[in-house]
Amino acid sequence: ELPHQAVRRLVFDDVPAFDNVLVFEGFEHSVEHAPSPKYGVDTTYLKAVQIAALLDDNDFPDLAVAECRTELIDHSAMCTLGDIFPRDVYAMKDSKNKKILYTWLEPEQFERLRKPETQSALNAWIGSLVIVPDDIEEAQACFAIF
């Protein structure tokens, strides 16, 4: 699957709430060399990052926001997350009715969360999120009305 095909599938099939509110501005390509986490051998990763923007800030979909139960996150995890935490995490369902969580991150924040040393803090953050299923359906129904 080519990068532009994967983006089209993701946006238009899996997260239809963003259909017609994004403008795609191109890709940034990079090559990374790192040991495979599963096999431990040197691996070359070809990465394509789709750059996109909202057509209009007022067009942002009305989506459910997952509630973060901060009392469930230890202090060290919060420190590891730094400026990434706290922030809104949105919840929706994809075309297969599976819950999807997403948030907006700066590229350097995204790269920081991908590092193995931040995985336990990221898992603690995700584990602290409470999603009320009715909120997802209600938000998606409101968005479909517009």
C-alpha positions in Angstrom: 0.0 0.0 0.0 1.4 3.4 -1.0 1.5 6.2 1.6 -1.2 8.3 -0.2 -3.4 5.2 -0.3 -2.9 4.5 3.4 -3.8 8.1 4.3 -6.9 8.0 2.1 -8.0 4.7 3.7 -7.3 6.0 7.2 -9.1 9.3 6.8 -12.0 8.5 4.6 -12.7 4.9 5.8 -11.5 4.7 9.4 -12.1 8.3 10.6 -14.9 9.7 8.4 -15.4 12.6 10.8 -12.5 14.2 9.1 -13.8 13.8 5.6 -14.1 17.2 4.0 -12.4 19.1 6.8 -8.8 18.4 6.0 -6.5 19.8 3.2 -3.5 17.6 2.4 -0.3 19.5 1.9 2.2 16.8 0.9 4.5 14.2 2.5 7.8 14.4 4.3 9.9 11.3 3.7 12.7 10.0 5.8 14.8 6.9 6.2 15.6 5.5 9.7 18.0 2.7 10.6 17.4 0.9 13.9 17.4 -2.6 15.3 14.1 -4.4 14.8 12.4 -4.6 18.2 11.1 -8.1 17.5 14.2 -9.7 15.8 17.1 -7.4 17.0 18.6 -7.1 13.5 19.4 -3.9 11.8 16.4 -2.7 9.9 15.7 0.2 7.5 12.4 2.0 8.0 11.0 4.2 5.2 8.7 6.7 6.8 6.2 9.0 5.0 4.5 11.7 7.1 1.4 13.2 5.6 1.1 16.9 6.3 -2.4 18.2 6.6 -4.4 21.1 8.1 -8.0 21.8 9.0 -9.7 23.8 6.2 -11.2 26.0 9.0 -10.8 25.8 12.7 -14.6 26.1 13.0 -14.9 22.9 10.9 -13.4 20.7 13.7 -15.6 17.7 14.2 -17.7 17.5 17.3 -16.1 14.5 18.9 -16.2 13.0 22.4 -13.3 13.9 24.6 -11.9 11.1 26.7 -11.7 12.1 30.4 -8.3 11.7 31.9 -8.3 10.4 35.5 -5.0 12.0 36.6 -5.1 10.3 40.0 -4.4 7.1 38.1 -1.1 8.4 36.6 2.0 8.4 38.8 4.2 11.6 39.1 7.1 10.1 37.2 4.9 9.3 34.2 3.6 12.9 34.2 7.1 14.2 34.3 8.2 11.9 31.4 5.2 13.1 29.3 6.2 16.7 30.1 4.5 19.3 27.8 2.5 16.5 26.1 0.4 16.0 29.2 -2.4 17.1 29.8 -4.2 17.6 26.5 -7.5 16.6 25.0 -7.7 13.1 23.6 -10.6 12.5 21.3 -12.6 9.3 20.9 -14.5 8.0 17.9 -15.4 4.8 16.2 -14.0 3.6 12.9 -15.9 2.0 10.1 -15.6 -1.4 11.9 -17.1 0.1 15.1 -13.7 0.0 16.9 -12.8 2.8 19.3 -10.1 5.1 18.1 -8.2 7.6 20.3 -6.3 10.5 18.9 -4.8 13.8 19.9 -2.9 16.6 18.1 0.9 16.5 18.7 3.8 18.6 17.5 6.2 16.4 15.4 8.9 16.4 18.2 6.3 15.3 20.7 5.2 12.5 18.5 8.8 11.4 18.0 9.4 11.5 21.8 6.3 9.2 22.4 7.7 6.7 19.9 10.8 6.1 22.0 11.0 2.9 24.1 11.8 4.9 27.3 8.5 6.7 27.1 6.3 3.6 26.5 5.4 3.1 30.2 4.4 6.7 30.6 2.3 6.6 27.4 0.6 3.4 28.6 -0.1 5.0 32.0 -1.7 8.0 30.2 -3.8 5.8 27.9 -4.8 3.7 30.8 -6.1 6.7 32.7 -8.5 7.7 29.9 -12.2 7.1 30.5 -14.4 6.9 27.4 -18.2 6.9 27.8 -19.6 5.0 24.8 -22.7 7.1 24.7 -20.5 10.2 24.3 -19.0 8.8 21.1 -22.3 8.0 19.5 -23.8 11.3 20.6 -20.9 13.3 19.2 -20.9 11.4 15.9 -24.6 11.8 15.5 -24.2 15.6 16.1 -21.4 15.8 13.5 -23.5 13.8 11.0 -26.3 16.4 11.3 -24.1 19.2 10.0 
